[in-house]
Amino acid sequence: MASSTFFSIAAARSRNSRSRFYQREELQREVISRIERDPHVVAALIPAFPDYGSVDRVPNAVRAPLGWNYLQANFGPDYQEGNVVFWRRKALTER
């Protein structure tokens, strides 16, 4: 499970679900666009601790800030199991 991933999107049709694969701004925007258009993406898995599983101790909020900001605006914590917090997509009225 150790990875520099700060989120994995459930049922995502994204080829870049791990933050280390989309650090560049244009790739972050591509991932956000794919998530935004896909109503089947209903959850994100977020480590309970910012550097959990990080190889280089760079928080993924720093590594992929556009992705992190998008998650904070459009998803919210639902429940935690172990070191992972399940975030659900917010309803349009909550955004």
WOHUFEN-V379887 format. One record per pair of residues at least 12 apart in sequence whose C-alpha atoms are under 10 Angstrom apart, sorted by sequence separation. I is the first residue (numbers start at 1). J is the second residue. D is the distance in whole Angstrom. If there is no record, write none. Layout:
# WOHUFEN-V379887
[[I J D] [I J D]]
This chain:
# WOHUFEN-V379887
[[5 17 8] [6 18 7] [7 19 7] [16 28 9] [19 31 10] [75 87 6] [76 88 6] [77 89 9] [5 18 5] [6 19 6] [18 31 10] [74 87 9] [75 88 5] [76 89 7] [77 90 10] [4 18 7] [5 19 5] [6 20 9] [16 30 9] [17 31 8] [74 88 8] [75 89 4] [76 90 6] [3 18 9] [4 19 7] [5 20 7] [16 31 7] [72 87 9] [74 89 6] [75 90 5] [3 19 10] [4 20 7] [5 21 9] [14 30 9] [15 31 8] [71 87 9] [73 89 9] [74 90 5] [75 91 9] [3 20 9] [4 21 10] [14 31 6] [71 88 10] [72 89 10] [73 90 8] [74 91 8] [13 31 9] [14 32 9] [17 35 10] [71 89 8] [72 90 10] [74 92 8] [76 94 10] [12 31 9] [14 33 10] [15 34 10] [71 90 10] [75 94 9] [14 34 7] [74 94 8] [75 95 9] [13 34 7] [14 35 8] [73 94 9] [74 95 6] [12 34 8] [13 35 8] [73 95 6] [12 35 7] [72 95 10] [11 35 10] [14 38 10] [13 38 8] [46 71 10] [9 35 8] [12 38 8] [11 38 9] [12 39 10] [13 40 9] [17 44 10] [44 71 8] [11 39 10] [12 40 7] [13 41 8] [43 71 10] [11 40 7] [12 41 6] [10 40 8] [11 41 6] [12 42 9] [53 83 10] [9 40 10] [10 41 6] [11 42 8] [12 43 9] [44 75 7] [46 77 9] [52 83 8] [9 41 7] [10 42 7] [11 43 8] [12 44 9] [43 75 7] [44 76 9] [45 77 9] [48 80 8] [52 84 9] [9 42 8] [10 43 6] [11 44 10] [42 75 8] [43 76 9] [44 77 9] [47 80 9] [48 81 9] [9 43 6] [10 44 6] [32 66 8] [36 70 9] [43 77 9] [44 78 10] [46 80 9] [47 81 10] [48 82 8] [49 83 7] [8 43 8] [9 44 5] [10 45 8] [31 66 10] [32 67 7] [35 70 10] [43 78 9] [45 80 9] [47 82 9] [48 83 5] [49 84 8] [7 43 9] [8 44 6] [9 45 7] [28 64 7] [31 67 8] [32 68 10] [35 71 10] [47 83 6] [48 84 5] [49 85 9] [7 44 6] [8 45 5] [9 46 9] [23 60 9] [27 64 10] [28 65 8] [29 66 7] [30 67 10] [46 83 9] [47 84 5] [48 85 6] [6 44 9] [7 45 5] [8 46 7] [28 66 6] [29 67 8] [32 70 7] [36 74 9] [45 83 10] [46 84 6] [47 85 6] [48 86 9] [6 45 7] [7 46 5] [8 47 10] [23 62 9] [24 63 9] [25 64 8] [27 66 10] [28 67 6] [32 71 9] [45 84 6] [46 85 5] [47 86 9] [5 45 9] [6 46 5] [7 47 7] [20 60 8] [23 63 6] [24 64 8] [25 65 9] [26 66 10] [27 67 10] [28 68 10] [44 84 10] [45 85 6] [46 86 6] [5 46 8] [6 47 6] [19 60 7] [22 63 9] [23 64 5] [25 66 7] [29 70 10] [44 85 8] [45 86 5] [46 87 7] [5 47 8] [6 48 9] [18 60 10] [19 61 9] [22 64 7] [23 65 9] [24 66 10] [25 67 9] [28 70 10] [44 86 6] [45 87 6] [4 47 10] [6 49 10] [20 63 7] [21 64 10] [23 66 9] [43 86 7] [44 87 5] [45 88 9] [3 47 10] [6 50 8] [19 63 7] [20 64 8] [23 67 9] [43 87 5] [44 88 6] [6 51 9] [19 64 6] [22 67 9] [42 87 8] [43 88 4] [44 89 8] [4 50 10] [5 51 9] [6 52 9] [18 64 10] [19 65 10] [42 88 6] [43 89 6] [4 51 8] [5 52 9] [6 53 9] [41 88 9] [42 89 5] [43 90 9] [3 51 10] [4 52 8] [5 53 8] [6 54 9] [19 67 8] [41 89 8] [42 90 9] [3 52 8] [4 53 6] [5 54 7] [19 68 9] [2 52 7] [3 53 5] [4 54 4] [5 55 10] [39 89 9] [1 52 10] [2 53 4] [3 54 6] [4 55 6] [1 53 7] [2 54 7] [3 55 7] [4 56 8] [2 55 8] [4 57 9] [6 59 8] [7 60 9] [4 58 8] [5 59 10] [6 60 6] [4 59 8] [5 60 7] [6 61 8] [4 60 7] [6 63 10] [6 64 9] [4 63 10] [7 67 9] [6 67 10] [7 68 9] [6 68 8] [7 71 9] [10 86 10] [7 84 10] [6 84 10] [7 85 10] [8 86 10] [9 87 10] [10 88 10] [7 86 9] [7 87 9]]
